[in-house]
Amino acid sequence: MKSLKLTKKTRGAEVSGSPPWVRLGILFLTVFVDLVGFGIVLPLLPFYADRFGASGIQIGVLVLSYSAAQLLLAPLWGRLSDRFGRRPILIFGLLGSAASYVVFAFADSILVLLLSRLMAGVGGANISVAQAYIADVTPARERAGNMGLIGAAFGLGFIFGPAIGGILAPIAPELPGLAAASLCATNALLAVFFLPESLSAREREVRAEEYPSPSSRPGLDELRVVFRNPDFLRVLVLSFLFTTAFSAMHPTFPLFAAERFALDERGVGWLFAFMGVISAAMQGGLVRILVPRFGEVALIRLSGVPFVAGLLVIALSSSIPILLVGLALLAVGFGGTLPSLVSLLSRAAPDALQGGSLGVGQSAGALARILGPLMAGILWDLAGPSWPYLVASAIGAMAGIWGLRLRQPD
């Protein structure tokens, strides 16, 4: 079996000669446009489902179905990208997302809505591939800042996506889905022409020789990383707890805002956009400044405080200004934790399994995005509007305590 210790001279030697910041910029644009499409649909989904008579639990299932597909496919997409390259997997995912939004646009029942979300989850399962691309072209000590680009793309997607959806939905219900599909298809074309491969042919060849084919033993190499590496496992558990708490708001917040503050789709869209502005500034800007100074672990521990406080303020809010304070605190808290956690996962994983290991991380996040919305839907039906956020804040506090077990890598 050949060694996978490629030298810096060999590593990436056959990749495009463009400087790293150009490749990162193109990747940012690729993820950003995809997340605009996602942001268009997400705030509208509970309203569309409610028109078909869906219960709180059914809405929770619709939201979590996207993550269920990611749970199953993220490690496989990541592992395939280790062997065949990041670029083709990213393009395939974008085309799958475009198709899912067309189905969403013309959905006429809860079952068709469910199909569209499963298809979107299949396409969106390649976010770990984008993270692995960044790991390929970024030194370990700079990784958290550049991983923040993915988080910033999420944040900016929630700025423009919900705003676009809120504007288009009152015109015609199919327009938001068609707009999202057009953006993803255009994005796929951009990736075809402008996104170079981050792994050289030699790197892909050695990965194929070093580890079994993903079709014969999918995910087993990545699972060994999880269970044999205590640092990886600790970060994985922390990421799961924070994501569970954060995702509890996804299925219920549009209904929460409508019931407590009489906001419609457009108003909810602007609230998501407000969160997106703050999250993008945190992940794309402040994280790049704070991590080199304090380290990922310290930033995660500090960010847990506004995270928990934000959920509590949302639960108890009695006016829109108070609600905005809660949303801002939550965006700051989650924006500080997410890129730092992904960076720590990447630094704990071997280079040969970056895609697959980060796929395991995305699967853990997907499982959290299944349990969080399901929990929130049940609490909404049984206990009332505030309880999803009160319980989520308790889970966030548990995450903060678990974060004391982390160790900052050298």
LOTIZA-391499 format. One line per field, with one value per residue (C-alpha): residue in three letters; x, y, z. Coordinates in steps of 0.25 Angstrom, whole numbers, plus 5000, padded with zeros to 4 digits. Each point is the difference from the previous one (the first is absolute). Last residue first. Layout:
BEGIN
r = (ALA	...)
xx = (X	...)
yy = (Y	...)
zz = (Z	...)
end
This chain:
BEGIN
r = (ASP	PRO	GLN	ARG	LEU	ARG	LEU	GLY	TRP	ILE	GLY	ALA	MET	ALA	GLY	ILE	ALA	SER	ALA	VAL	LEU	TYR	PRO	TRP	SER	PRO	GLY	ALA	LEU	ASP	TRP	LEU	ILE	GLY	ALA	MET	LEU	PRO	GLY	LEU	ILE	ARG	ALA	LEU	ALA	GLY	ALA	SER	GLN	GLY	VAL	GLY	LEU	SER	GLY	GLY	GLN	LEU	ALA	ASP	PRO	ALA	ALA	ARG	SER	LEU	LEU	SER	VAL	LEU	SER	PRO	LEU	THR	GLY	GLY	PHE	GLY	VAL	ALA	LEU	LEU	ALA	LEU	GLY	VAL	LEU	LEU	ILE	PRO	ILE	SER	SER	SER	LEU	ALA	ILE	VAL	LEU	LEU	GLY	ALA	VAL	PHE	PRO	VAL	GLY	SER	LEU	ARG	ILE	LEU	ALA	VAL	GLU	GLY	PHE	ARG	PRO	VAL	LEU	ILE	ARG	VAL	LEU	GLY	GLY	GLN	MET	ALA	ALA	SER	ILE	VAL	GLY	MET	PHE	ALA	PHE	LEU	TRP	GLY	VAL	GLY	ARG	GLU	ASP	LEU	ALA	PHE	ARG	GLU	ALA	ALA	PHE	LEU	PRO	PHE	THR	PRO	HIS	MET	ALA	SER	PHE	ALA	THR	THR	PHE	LEU	PHE	SER	LEU	VAL	LEU	VAL	ARG	LEU	PHE	ASP	PRO	ASN	ARG	PHE	VAL	VAL	ARG	LEU	GLU	ASP	LEU	GLY	PRO	ARG	SER	SER	PRO	SER	PRO	TYR	GLU	GLU	ALA	ARG	VAL	GLU	ARG	GLU	ARG	ALA	SER	LEU	SER	GLU	PRO	LEU	PHE	PHE	VAL	ALA	LEU	LEU	ALA	ASN	THR	ALA	CYS	LEU	SER	ALA	ALA	ALA	LEU	GLY	PRO	LEU	GLU	PRO	ALA	ILE	PRO	ALA	LEU	ILE	GLY	GLY	ILE	ALA	PRO	GLY	PHE	ILE	PHE	GLY	LEU	GLY	PHE	ALA	ALA	GLY	ILE	LEU	GLY	MET	ASN	GLY	ALA	ARG	GLU	ARG	ALA	PRO	THR	VAL	ASP	ALA	ILE	TYR	ALA	GLN	ALA	VAL	SER	ILE	ASN	ALA	GLY	GLY	VAL	GLY	ALA	MET	LEU	ARG	SER	LEU	LEU	LEU	VAL	LEU	ILE	SER	ASP	ALA	PHE	ALA	PHE	VAL	VAL	TYR	SER	ALA	ALA	SER	GLY	LEU	LEU	GLY	PHE	ILE	LEU	ILE	PRO	ARG	ARG	GLY	PHE	ARG	ASP	SER	LEU	ARG	GLY	TRP	LEU	PRO	ALA	LEU	LEU	LEU	GLN	ALA	ALA	SER	TYR	SER	LEU	VAL	LEU	VAL	GLY	ILE	GLN	ILE	GLY	SER	ALA	GLY	PHE	ARG	ASP	ALA	TYR	PHE	PRO	LEU	LEU	PRO	LEU	VAL	ILE	GLY	PHE	GLY	VAL	LEU	ASP	VAL	PHE	VAL	THR	LEU	PHE	LEU	ILE	GLY	LEU	ARG	VAL	TRP	PRO	PRO	SER	GLY	SER	VAL	GLU	ALA	GLY	ARG	THR	LYS	LYS	THR	LEU	LYS	LEU	SER	LYS	MET)
xx = (4995	4986	4991	4994	4985	4994	4995	4991	4991	4995	4997	4993	4991	4997	4996	4991	4993	4998	4994	4990	4996	4999	4991	4992	4996	4989	4992	5001	4994	5000	5012	5008	4998	5004	5012	5005	4998	5007	5012	5000	5002	5009	5009	5001	5004	5011	5005	4999	5008	5011	5000	5002	5011	5007	4997	5005	5012	5003	5014	5004	4998	4989	5002	5003	4987	4992	5006	4998	4985	4998	5006	4992	4987	5003	5001	4989	4991	5002	5000	4987	4993	5004	4994	4987	4998	5002	4991	4989	5001	4998	4988	4993	4996	5013	5001	5003	5009	5007	5003	5006	5009	5005	5004	5008	5005	5007	5005	5008	5011	5002	5001	5009	5010	5000	5002	5013	5001	5008	5000	4985	4995	5004	4995	4988	4996	4999	4993	4994	4996	4996	4992	4993	4996	4995	4993	4992	4994	4997	4993	4992	4997	4995	4991	4994	4998	4993	4990	5002	4989	5010	4997	4993	5007	5014	4998	4995	5012	5009	4994	5007	5014	5001	5004	5011	5009	4999	5003	5011	5007	4998	5005	5012	5004	4999	5009	5010	5002	5000	5011	5009	4997	5005	4998	4985	4998	5012	4995	4987	5006	5007	4987	4992	4997	5007	4999	4995	5009	5012	5010	5010	5015	4999	4988	5007	5013	4993	4992	5012	5008	4988	5001	4990	4994	4993	4997	4987	4998	4993	4993	4998	4993	4991	4996	4997	4991	4992	5000	4995	4989	4995	4999	4992	4991	4997	4997	4991	4991	4991	4997	5001	4999	5012	5009	5004	5001	5008	5010	5001	5002	5011	5007	5004	4999	5010	5009	5000	5002	5011	5006	5001	5007	5010	5001	5008	5010	5002	5000	5010	5011	5008	4998	5006	4989	4998	4996	4992	4992	4996	4997	4990	4994	4999	4993	4990	4997	4987	4993	4996	4995	4993	4993	4995	4994	4994	4993	4995	4994	4993	4994	4995	4994	4992	5000	5015	5002	5012	5005	5002	5008	5008	5004	5005	5009	5006	5003	5008	5008	5003	5006	5008	5006	5003	5007	5009	5005	5008	4998	5006	4998	4988	4993	5003	4994	4987	5000	5001	4989	4990	4993	4999	4998	4987	4995	5004	4990	4990	5001	4992	4989	5000	4999	4988	4993	5002	4994	4988	4999	4987	5005	5000	5009	5010	5002	5001	5010	5008	5001	5011	5009	4997	5008	5011	5003	5001	5009	5008	5004	5004	5009	5006	5005	5004	5008	5007	5003	5006	5008	5006	5004	5006	5008	5007	4997	5009	4989	5003	5011	5010	4989	5008	5013	5008	4994	5004	4991	4999	4990	5009	4998	4994)
yy = (5092	4995	5007	4990	4998	4995	5014	4999	4990	5011	5009	4989	4997	5015	4999	4988	5009	5011	4991	4996	5014	5003	4988	5004	5014	4996	4991	4987	4988	5005	5009	4990	4989	5009	5005	4986	4996	5012	4997	4985	5001	5012	4993	4988	5009	5006	4986	4997	5013	4996	4986	5007	5008	4986	4996	5012	5002	4985	5000	5012	4993	5006	5008	5013	4999	4997	5012	5009	4996	5003	5014	5003	4997	5005	5015	5002	4992	5009	5013	4995	4997	5013	5007	4992	5003	5015	5000	4993	5011	5010	4992	5000	4990	4991	4989	4988	5009	5006	4986	4995	5012	4998	4986	5004	5013	4992	4988	5010	5001	4985	4999	5011	4994	4987	5006	5008	5013	5010	4992	4996	5014	5007	4990	4997	5015	5001	4989	4993	5012	5009	4989	4996	5015	5002	4986	5003	5012	4992	4990	5012	5006	4986	4999	5014	4996	4987	5007	5005	5001	5002	4988	4990	5004	5001	4986	4994	5005	4996	4986	4991	5007	5003	4987	5000	5008	4991	4987	5008	5003	4986	4993	5009	4997	4985	5001	5009	4989	4989	5006	5003	4985	4994	4985	5001	5011	4997	4986	5005	5007	4988	4992	5010	4992	4987	4994	5013	5009	4992	4995	5010	5002	4997	5010	5010	4999	5002	5012	5007	4997	5005	5013	5004	5014	4999	5014	5008	5009	4993	4989	5007	5012	4990	4994	5013	5004	4987	5003	5014	4996	4989	5011	5009	4989	4996	5015	5002	4988	5007	5012	5015	4999	4989	5009	5011	4991	4990	5010	5006	4985	4997	5014	5000	4985	4997	5011	4992	4987	5006	5005	4986	4995	5012	4997	4987	5010	5006	4987	4994	5010	4992	4988	5005	5002	4994	4986	5004	5010	4989	4991	5011	5000	4985	5001	5008	4988	4995	5012	4993	4988	5009	5007	4987	4997	5014	4999	4986	5005	5012	4990	4992	5012	5003	5009	5002	5008	5009	4989	4991	5011	5002	4986	5000	5012	4993	4988	5008	5007	4986	4995	5013	4998	4985	5003	5011	4993	4989	4985	4993	5010	5005	4987	4999	5014	4996	4986	5007	5010	4990	4994	5012	5009	4993	5001	5015	5003	4992	5008	5012	4991	4992	5013	5004	4987	5001	5014	4996	5001	5005	5002	5015	4997	4993	5012	5009	4991	4999	5015	5003	4989	5002	5013	4997	4987	5007	5011	4988	4995	5014	5001	4986	5003	5015	4995	4990	5010	5009	4988	4997	5015	5000	4988	5006	4995	4989	4990	4987	4991	5003	4999	4993	4996	5012	4999	4986	4988	4991	4990	4988	4988	4987)
zz = (5071	5002	5011	5009	5002	5013	5005	4987	5007	5010	4988	4993	5012	5000	4986	5003	5011	4990	4990	5011	5002	4985	4997	5012	4996	4990	5008	5008	4992	4986	5000	5009	4989	4989	5007	5004	4985	4996	5009	4998	4985	4999	5011	4991	4988	5009	5003	4986	4997	5009	4993	4987	5006	5002	4986	4994	5008	5000	4994	5007	5014	5009	5012	4993	4992	5012	5007	4988	4999	5015	4998	4988	5007	5014	4998	4990	5010	5011	4992	4993	5013	5006	4988	5000	5015	4998	4988	5008	5011	4989	4994	5013	5011	4999	5011	4990	4992	5012	5004	4987	4999	5014	4997	4987	5007	5010	4991	4992	5011	5000	4985	4999	5011	4992	4987	5004	5007	4991	4987	5002	5003	4987	4990	5009	5000	4985	4992	5012	5008	4989	4993	5013	5002	4986	5000	5013	4994	4987	5008	5006	4987	4995	5012	4996	4985	5004	5010	5014	5010	5012	5009	4990	4987	5006	5007	4987	4993	5011	5002	4989	5001	5014	5005	4991	5009	5012	4992	4993	5013	5006	4987	4998	5015	4998	4987	5007	5011	4990	4992	5012	5005	4987	4999	4999	4990	4991	4999	4996	4988	4995	5001	4993	4987	5000	4986	4992	5008	4993	5011	5005	4996	4986	4997	5008	4993	4986	5005	5005	4987	4992	5008	5010	5000	4986	4994	5001	4988	4989	5006	5013	4993	4993	5013	5006	4988	5003	5015	4997	4990	5010	5011	4991	4996	5014	5004	4988	5002	5011	4991	5003	5015	5000	4992	5010	5012	4992	4995	5015	5005	4990	5001	5014	5003	4989	5006	5013	4993	4991	5013	5006	4988	5000	5015	4996	4995	5014	5007	4990	5002	5010	4992	4987	4989	4986	5003	5012	4992	4990	5012	5005	4986	5000	5014	4993	4991	5007	4994	4987	5008	5010	4989	4994	5014	5001	4986	5004	5013	4993	4990	5012	5006	4988	4988	4997	4988	5005	5009	4988	4993	5013	5000	4986	5003	5013	4992	4990	5011	5006	4987	4999	5014	4997	4987	5007	5012	4994	4996	5013	5011	4993	5001	5015	5002	4992	5008	5013	4996	4995	5011	5010	4988	4996	5014	5001	4989	5006	5013	4995	4994	5013	5009	4991	5002	5015	5000	4993	4985	4994	4985	5003	5012	4991	4991	5013	5006	4987	4998	5009	4994	4985	4997	5010	4993	4986	5007	5005	4987	4995	5013	4998	4986	5003	5012	4991	4990	5011	5006	4986	4999	5014	4997	4988	4986	4995	4999	5006	4996	5011	5010	5010	4992	5005	5014	5001	4999	5012	4995	5002	4990	5004)
end
